[in-house]
Amino acid sequence: MAECDDLDRAVVQWLEWDKIMFLCPGLPKYQERFYLFRLKISHFFQTLSFALADKEGATVILANDPDADRLAVSEKQERGDWKVFSGNELGALLGWWIFTCWKKQNKESSSLKKIYMLSSTVSSKILQAIALKEGFHFEETLTGFKWMGNKAKELIDKGNTVLFAFEEAIGYMSTEFVLDKDGVSAAAIVAEMASYLATKNTTLTQQLKAIYEEYGYHLSEASYFICHKPEIINQLFQNLRNYNETNQYPKICGSFEISDIRDLTTGYDSSQSDKKAVLPTSKSSQMITFAFKNGCVATMRTSGTEPKIKYYAELRAPPGNSDFEKLKEELNDLVNALVEYFFQPDKNGLTSQPA
């Protein structure tokens, strides 16, 4: 009990100290400090969970947010540190496991015609890669579970089965009983998967690697810049539509050639025969996606609730290209080019995501 009291006291003291940082209206950069506070809390309780798991001898940590609609998962590695799975990595694991379980109970290949998986447009396309090889359907939607939930209901009403849907922001729809992100059912299914893999002397980390080796590595990186001036944000995106005053979208980003561009603000999509985007468009928000010839896809979009310009980048390698370090270096190079040439943080006065 003494240990618990000491821990409670330490947490209260730490929180009270940091609250001063963001509640005092006289402090400069007030909102940036609020973001920093949120990140510190997340890191602090993540560290506490690692310590408790180490004490109890646990190798997997499942964590829901307060309203239990999201799920975070960590796994202890052989060298003793902890790996926190990204939303895209956990989406790959859940998608693989749910389809594997379905396949064991449904031997007829004809059943695949009515099977679907979904993900948001800024999330990894690993489910698409699995679908292409296994023979079921994949569809993408706009960001947010209102889109995925509505698409799932539309498909179900037509007699189809939606096995799984996810977004990179650790949201998962793992059953048809709840057509929304649900951290509780996702946690139960991850626990089931981890338990099964343990009987095969396999970890979640090892299984993730096996998925990428079979269906192709999908490496992703996401972050954001903070900007409190809407006029600068609008001008940044307008500059991309009139790149270098050519009245055209850019054809390259640094040394990376662009193959296609989709602009869901204007409704333009160069990959479509009629140049019109398939997904719904909205002039009230900014969102441009660049497809590169090397297999990378990068999306820049504004947040609907915060003064942020977000980016999501993914390198999609074909099966057999398993040089992880080389792929990671290529993705990092592209992200650096995206920041330097498209965001131009110094010129536009953008603040990068707090470390």
C-alpha positions in Angstrom: 0.0 0.0 0.0 2.9 2.3 0.7 4.2 1.8 -2.8 0.8 2.7 -4.2 0.6 5.9 -2.0 4.1 6.9 -3.1 3.1 6.4 -6.8 -0.1 8.3 -6.4 1.7 11.2 -4.7 4.4 11.2 -7.4 1.8 11.3 -10.2 -0.1 14.1 -8.5 3.0 16.2 -8.0 4.1 15.6 -11.6 0.7 16.5 -13.0 0.3 19.6 -10.9 3.7 20.9 -12.0 3.0 20.4 -15.7 -0.6 21.8 -15.5 1.1 25.2 -14.6 2.7 25.1 -18.0 -0.4 25.1 -20.0 -3.1 26.6 -17.8 -1.3 29.9 -17.2 -2.7 32.3 -19.8 0.4 34.5 -19.6 2.8 31.9 -20.9 3.9 32.2 -24.5 2.9 29.7 -27.1 0.0 28.5 -25.0 -1.5 25.9 -27.3 1.9 24.4 -28.2 2.4 23.8 -24.5 -1.0 22.1 -24.3 0.1 19.6 -27.0 3.4 19.1 -25.2 1.4 18.4 -22.0 -0.7 15.7 -23.7 2.4 14.1 -25.1 4.1 14.0 -21.7 1.1 12.4 -20.1 1.0 9.7 -22.8 4.7 9.0 -22.4 4.5 9.0 -18.6 1.7 6.4 -18.4 3.3 4.4 -21.1 6.4 4.2 -19.0 4.3 3.1 -16.0 2.7 0.3 -18.0 6.1 -1.0 -19.1 7.3 -1.0 -15.5 4.2 -2.9 -14.3 4.4 -5.4 -17.1 8.1 -6.0 -16.3 7.3 -6.5 -12.6 4.5 -9.0 -13.5 6.4 -10.8 -16.2 3.9 -9.9 -18.9 5.1 -9.7 -22.5 2.1 -8.0 -24.1 0.3 -4.8 -23.0 -3.2 -3.9 -24.2 -4.4 -0.3 -23.5 -7.7 1.4 -24.2 -8.4 5.1 -24.0 -11.0 6.3 -21.4 -14.0 5.7 -23.6 -12.5 2.4 -24.9 -13.0 3.1 -28.6 -9.3 2.9 -29.4 -6.6 0.3 -28.7 -2.8 0.5 -28.2 -0.6 -2.6 -28.0 3.0 -3.1 -26.9 5.1 -6.2 -26.9 8.4 -6.9 -25.1 11.3 -7.6 -27.4 14.1 -10.2 -27.0 16.6 -7.5 -26.1 14.4 -6.3 -23.3 12.9 -3.1 -24.7 9.3 -2.6 -25.7 7.8 -2.2 -29.2 4.7 0.0 -29.4 2.8 -1.1 -32.6 1.6 1.7 -34.8 -2.0 1.9 -35.8 -1.1 0.6 -39.3 1.0 -2.3 -37.9 -1.8 -3.4 -35.6 -4.2 -3.1 -38.5 -2.1 -5.5 -40.5 -2.0 -8.0 -37.6 -5.7 -7.8 -37.0 -6.6 -8.0 -40.6 -4.4 -11.0 -41.1 -5.7 -12.8 -38.0 -9.4 -12.1 -38.7 -9.1 -13.3 -42.3 -7.1 -16.4 -41.2 -9.9 -17.3 -38.7 -12.6 -16.7 -41.3 -10.8 -18.8 -43.9 -10.5 -21.8 -41.6 -14.3 -21.8 -41.2 -15.1 -21.1 -44.9 -13.4 -23.5 -47.3 -15.4 -22.6 -50.4 -13.5 -20.0 -52.5 -16.8 -18.7 -53.8 -17.5 -17.3 -50.4 -14.7 -14.7 -51.0 -16.9 -12.8 -53.4 -18.9 -11.3 -50.6 -16.0 -10.6 -48.2 -14.8 -7.0 -47.6 -12.2 -5.1 -45.6 -12.0 -1.4 -45.3 -9.5 1.3 -44.2 -9.4 5.1 -44.4 -7.6 6.8 -47.2 -4.7 8.0 -45.0 -4.2 4.5 -43.5 -1.9 1.8 -44.7 -3.0 -0.2 -47.8 -1.7 -3.5 -46.4 -5.3 -4.8 -46.4 -5.5 -4.1 -50.1 -2.3 -6.1 -50.6 -3.8 -9.0 -48.6 -7.1 -8.8 -50.5 -5.4 -8.9 -53.9 -3.5 -12.0 -53.0 -6.3 -13.8 -51.1 -9.2 -12.9 -53.4 -11.5 -10.8 -51.3 -12.5 -7.1 -51.7 -11.0 -4.0 -50.3 -12.4 -0.5 -50.2 -11.1 2.8 -48.9 -13.1 5.6 -47.4 -12.5 9.1 -46.2 -10.9 9.6 -42.8 -13.2 8.7 -39.8 -15.4 5.9 -38.8 -18.6 7.6 -39.8 -17.4 6.9 -43.4 -16.3 3.4 -42.7 -19.3 2.6 -40.6 -21.7 3.8 -43.3 -19.8 2.0 -46.0 -19.9 -1.2 -44.0 -23.6 -0.9 -43.5 -24.1 -0.3 -47.2 -22.2 -3.4 -48.0 -23.9 -5.5 -45.3 -27.3 -4.4 -46.5 -26.4 -5.8 -49.9 -25.7 -9.2 -48.5 -21.9 -8.9 -48.0 -19.7 -9.5 -45.0 -17.3 -6.8 -43.7 -14.7 -8.6 -41.7 -12.6 -5.7 -40.5 -12.0 -2.0 -40.9 -9.4 0.3 -39.4 -7.8 3.7 -39.3 -4.2 4.5 -38.6 -5.2 6.5 -35.4 -5.5 3.1 -33.5 -9.2 2.7 -34.3 -10.5 -0.8 -35.2 -13.9 -2.2 -36.2 -13.4 -5.9 -35.7 -17.0 -7.2 -35.7 -20.3 -6.4 -37.5 -22.0 -6.0 -34.1 -20.5 -2.5 -33.7 -20.2 -0.5 -36.9 -17.7 1.9 -35.3 -14.3 1.8 -33.8 -14.4 -0.4 -30.6 -11.3 -0.9 -28.5 -12.8 -3.6 -26.3 -13.5 -6.1 -29.1 -10.2 -5.3 -30.7 -8.4 -6.0 -27.4 -10.1 -9.3 -27.0 -9.1 -10.4 -30.5 -5.5 -9.2 -30.1 -5.3 -11.2 -26.9 -6.7 -14.3 -28.7 -4.2 -13.8 -31.5 -1.2 -13.3 -29.1 -2.2 -16.4 -27.2 -2.5 -18.5 -30.4 0.9 -17.3 -31.7 2.5 -18.1 -28.3 1.5 -21.7 -28.8 3.5 -21.6 -32.0 6.5 -19.9 -30.3 5.8 -16.8 -32.3 5.4 -13.2 -31.2 3.3 -10.5 -32.6 6.4 -8.8 -33.9 7.6 -11.9 -35.7 4.1 -12.4 -37.2 4.0 -8.8 -38.4 7.3 -9.4 -40.3 5.9 -12.6 -41.8 2.9 -10.6 -43.0 5.1 -8.1 -44.7 7.3 -10.7 -46.3 4.3 -12.5 -47.7 2.2 -9.5 -48.9 4.9 -6.8 -49.2 6.4 -4.3 -46.8 4.2 -1.3 -46.0 6.3 1.2 -44.1 4.6 4.3 -42.9 5.3 7.6 -41.2 2.9 10.3 -40.0 3.3 13.6 -38.3 2.1 17.2 -38.4 3.0 20.9 -38.3 1.2 23.4 -36.2 0.0 26.7 -37.8 -2.4 29.2 -36.2 -2.9 31.3 -39.4 -5.6 29.8 -41.7 -4.5 32.1 -44.5 -1.0 30.6 -44.5 -2.5 27.1 -44.6 -4.8 27.9 -47.5 -1.9 29.6 -49.4 0.3 26.5 -48.8 -2.2 24.3 -50.5 -2.9 26.8 -53.3 0.8 26.9 -54.0 0.7 23.2 -54.5 -2.0 23.6 -57.1 0.0 26.3 -58.8 3.4 24.9 -58.2 6.2 27.4 -59.1 3.5 29.5 -60.7 3.0 27.0 -63.5 -0.8 26.7 -62.8 -0.2 22.9 -62.4 0.5 20.5 -59.6 4.1 19.5 -59.0 5.7 16.8 -61.1 8.5 16.1 -58.7 9.3 16.4 -55.0 13.0 16.8 -54.6 14.4 13.7 -56.5 11.1 11.8 -56.3 8.9 11.7 -59.5 5.1 12.0 -59.0 2.9 9.6 -61.0 -0.6 10.7 -59.9 -2.3 13.4 -57.8 -5.7 13.4 -56.1 -7.1 16.6 -54.6 -10.2 15.9 -52.5 -10.7 19.7 -52.0 -11.2 20.4 -55.7 -12.3 16.9 -56.8 -9.4 16.3 -59.2 -7.8 12.9 -59.6 -5.2 12.4 -62.4 -5.4 8.6 -62.1 -9.1 8.5 -63.3 -10.0 8.6 -66.9 -12.4 11.5 -66.4 -9.9 13.2 -63.9 -12.6 13.2 -61.2 -12.1 11.9 -57.7 -14.1 8.8 -56.7 -14.2 9.6 -53.0 -16.4 12.4 -51.7 -14.9 15.9 -51.9 -15.2 19.0 -49.7 -14.1 22.5 -50.3 -14.2 23.3 -46.6 -11.0 21.2 -45.9 -7.7 20.7 -47.6 -6.5 17.3 -48.7 -4.0 16.4 -51.5 -2.5 12.9 -52.1 0.6 12.3 -54.1 1.5 8.9 -55.6 5.2 8.5 -56.5 6.8 6.3 -59.1 8.8 4.5 -56.4 5.7 3.1 -54.7 5.3 5.8 -52.1 2.0 7.6 -51.4 1.9 10.8 -49.3 -1.2 12.7 -48.2 -1.3 16.3 -46.8 -4.4 17.3 -45.1 -5.7 19.8 -42.5 -7.3 18.9 -39.2 -10.9 19.6 -38.7 -10.5 20.3 -35.0 -6.9 21.6 -34.4 -4.5 24.1 -36.1 -2.5 21.3 -37.7 -1.4 20.3 -41.2 -0.9 16.6 -41.1 1.0 14.3 -43.4 0.8 10.5 -43.9 3.4 8.7 -46.0 3.7 5.1 -46.9 6.2 3.1 -49.0 4.5 0.0 -50.5 7.0 -2.5 -51.7 6.1 -5.6 -53.7 6.6 -9.1 -52.0 10.2 -10.2 -52.2 11.7 -6.7 -51.5 12.6 -7.3 -47.9 15.5 -5.0 -47.4 13.9 -3.2 -44.4 16.7 -0.7 -43.8 16.9 0.3 -47.4 13.1 0.7 -47.6 13.1 2.8 -44.4 15.8 5.0 -45.7 13.9 5.6 -48.9 10.8 6.5 -47.0 12.7 8.9 -44.7 14.3 10.6 -47.7 10.8 11.1 -49.3 9.4 12.5 -46.1 12.3 14.9 -45.8 11.7 16.1 -49.4 8.0 16.5 -48.6 8.8 18.7 -45.7 11.5 20.8 -47.5 9.7 21.4 -50.8 5.9 21.2 -50.0 5.6 22.3 -46.4 8.5 24.7 -46.3 8.2 25.2 -42.5 10.7 28.1 -42.2 9.1 30.1 -45.0 5.6 29.4 -43.7 6.3 29.7 -40.0 5.2 26.2 -39.2 6.0 24.5 -35.9 6.9 20.8 -36.1 5.2 18.1 -33.9 6.8 18.2 -30.3 9.2 15.4 -29.8 
